[in-house]
Structures are given as C-alpha cells and as structure tokens.
Amino acid sequence: MAASSKKSGTEPNPRNKSIVLNRRARHEYHFEELFEAGIVLTGTEVKSLRAGRVSIVDAYAVVEQAEVWLKNLNISPWEMGNRFNHEPLRPRKLLLHRDEIRRLIGKTREKGLTLIPTRMYFLNGKVKVEIAVARGKKLYDKREAEAERTAKREMERAMRVSVKDRD
C-alpha cells in the first residue's frame, strides 16, 4: 500500500503558530463575540513577532471612520533592524470585512462593550489577531470565577487521591 500524501491532523503545521495569548483578558472581561482579523505590519514587525517579542496586555481596538485600529500593541523593535525599524507602539490597522466592521460599530456603541485582542497567531504564514467584543467583569464576578476554579481544582485533586487509594 502506498503512503497517504495527506498529513494527519495531529502534526502541528509550522506555519500555524501561536504568538501571544492575552490571559489577563479572560480574567477581566466576559467575551460576547470573537472575530478573526488580519493586521497591517511592516517587515521588521513580523520578524519581531516570529521572535515572540510582543506584549498584547494593554492593547485595545477602536473603530474610527469605518476602519478598525489596534492601539497600545507593543511590538519590540527588531535587534537587527536599521533606520527602517518600526515604532513599537504605533496604531496598527486591522483587516476585516465590511459587514464585520458594521457589526463592530453597532456593538461598540452599546454601553460597557469594548474590543479586546485575545490572541495573535500565524495562519498559513500570515499574522492574525483574534479580537473579542467584551464587557468588563465586576469585582464579585472575578471572585466568583476564582472560587469556581478553586473548587474544580479541589474536586480533581480529591478524585486523583481516591483513585490512588483504590489501587
């Protein structure tokens, strides 16, 4: 039998790689809807992203004149860059379909909703940003979520101990 030319789904594609994940956003916000957007970058920014030199924690997106812009995304300058190196905190344009932008305009006009980048990743060699329409959590929501995580962790620990005791 000839070997199949199709790759199995378990092998990671080197062109599809996660760059950064905004874990703090999951703690601070309730996500209502997620969008995948392309991003306009320069060459030195892409090289810095491949090296993992990016901070997404303070970043947010805004809709201005029917365009979506990502602000406060810190991509460190590339070490080998010369005078054409990029500015680390410059606003970067996000690429979305017109219908998606219209939906974002409607969502962001609602009180309490904002656009937060949740992760950046490479998809077939292109940089993508996942942005979420998010509502800020109240302090009691954060405490409740922490209590649920702790209770779940304790149950799993108890289950592991009881399984070991039976053996």
N, C-alpha and C positions, 0 to 999 in steps of 0.2 A: 504494500500500500504506500502511496505517495504521501509525503507530509503535507499537511494543510498549510496554505500560504497565509491564512488569516491568523492574526495573533490572538492569543487568549486574552480575556478581559482582566486577568489578574496581574499581568505585567504592566508596570507603570510606563506611560509614554514620557520620554524625557522632554518632549515639547509641551506637556501639560503639567505644570509645576506650580505649587502654591508659593507665593512670595511672602505675604504677610496676612495675619488674621487679627481683627480687632476684637479681642476677647473682652475688653472693658465695655464695649458697646452692648454686649449681651447682658451685662450686669446693670447697666444704666438705662436701657431702653426696652420697650416692648416693640417688636418688629411687626408691622402690619402687612407689608408687601415688599418683595425683593425684586430688583431689576439688575440685569447684566448690561454693562456699558463698556464701550471701548474708550480709550483715553489717548489724547494727542500728546506725544512725548518727543523729545529730541534724542539723538543717538547716545549722548553721554548719560542721559537719564535711564535709558534701557540698560546700559552696562552697569550702572549703579544698582538697578533693580535685580539684575542677574546675580550680583554680589550680595544681595539682601540688605542693602544699606538704605532702608526706608522706614519712616515712622508714620503710622496711619491713625494714631490715638487721638490727636486733636483735630483731625480733618473733618470737614463737613461739606455738603454740596448745596448750591443755591441755583435758582432758575432766574436768569437775567436776560431779557429780550429774546425769549424763546430759545435760549441756549442754557445748557446745564454746565456749571463750573464747579470744580473741586478746589476748595481752598484749604490752606494750612496743611497740605500734604508735604511732609518733609522728606525729600529725596536728596541724600547727601551728595555733594559733588564727587565726581569720579576722580580717583587719585591720579590717574594717568592723563587726565584732561588738560588741555592747554587753555588758551584765551577764549576758546569756544565752549568752555564748560558752562553748565546751566546754573540758574539761580535756584537755591534749594526750596524756597517757599513760594515760588511763583504760582498764580492760579493756573489750573490745567483744565482744558475743555473736555467734557465727556461726550461721547458719541452715542446718541440714542435715536430711535425712530420718532418721527413727528408725533404719532399717536401716544407714544410713551411720555414724551415731553408734555403734551397736553394733560395727560393724567397726573403727572407730577405737579403741574401748575395748580390743578384743582386740589390735590391733596395738601400741598404746602400752604394753601390759603386757609385751610382749616386750622383752628386754634390748637396749639400744642403739638403739631406734627412738624417733623424736620427730616432732612435727608442725611443719612449717616453712611459712610463707606464701611462695609463689614469685612471685606477681604479683597486682596489683589492676587491675581494669578495669571500664569501664561496659559493660553489656549491656542494650540497649533502655532506657537511662535509669536502670538500677539498678546499684548498686555490687556487684561480685562479687569474691571472693577465691579464688585457687587455692591450696590447701594440699597439701603433699606429705607422705606418710609417708616419712621419710628416716632413713638410717643414716649416721653420721659417717664421713668418709674418714680413713684413716691418712695419715701424712706421706708414706710411699712411694707411696701411691695418687695423691696430689696431684702428686708429682714425675713419676710415670709419665704422667699425663694431660697435664702441661705438655710433656713430651718428645714425646708423640704430636702435640700441636698444632704444636710447632715443626717436626717432621719433615714434617707435612702442608703447612705454610706453605712450607717449603723446596722441596718437590716441585712445588707450584703455581707458585712463582717460577721454577723451572728449566723447567717446561713453557712458561711465557709467553716466556721468553728463547729457547727452542728454536723456538717458533712464529715469533717475530720474525726469527730468523736465517734461516729458510726463505724469508721474503718478500723 
